[in-house]
Amino acid sequence: MIRLIIGVKQRVDTILITEKIQSMRKIVGKVTEEEKNEILLLYERKNGLQELAKVLKADDSDLYEKLISDLGETGTKFQNWWDSMSTKYQWESAPNGNWSINFGTCEITLITEE
C-alpha cells in the first residue's frame, strides 16, 4: 500500500527534511484543475477536523461523536480519491512510496526512500 503525502511541494520538503528521510522524487502524472480542487477541499476539511479534535473535549459526547464520524467519512473520501485517480491515470507506484500533489501545478509526484 502506498502512503500518501499531500501538500504543496515546499511543505512536503519540510516534512521529509524534518523526518530526516533521504528521498527520491519523480513526477508520475497530472490531474485536472477540477480533480485537484476535489482533493484540496478534502485535504483542508481533514486538517480542520483534525485540529478541532485536538481542542474538543470528549465531554460533549454528541459533538465529539459527530466529529469522529465526519473525520472517518472525510478520510474515506480522501483515500477513495487517491485510489480512483491512481486507477484512472495508472500512476507508477513503489513499495513504501508516497504520492504527493503540487496544488500549484496539479502534478503528482512519487516519493520513495533511497
C-alpha positions, 0 to 999 in steps of 0.5 A: 500500500502506498502512503500518501503525502499531500501538500504543496511541494515546499511543505512536503520538503519540510516534512521529509527534511524534518523526518530526516528521510533521504528521498527520491522524487519523480513526477508520475502524472497530472490531474485536472484543475477540477480533480485537484480542487476535489482533493484540496477541499478534502485535504483542508476539511481533514486538517480542520477536523483534525485540529478541532479534535485536538481542542474538543473535549470528549465531554460533549459526547454528541459533538465529539461523536459527530466529529469522529464520524465526519473525520472517518467519512472525510478520510474515506473520501480522501483515500477513495480519491487517491485510489480512483485517480491512481486507477484512472491515470495508472500512476507508477507506484513503489513499495513504501512510496508516497504520492504527493500533489503540487496544488500549484501545478496539479502534478503528482509526484512519487516519493520513495526512500533511497 
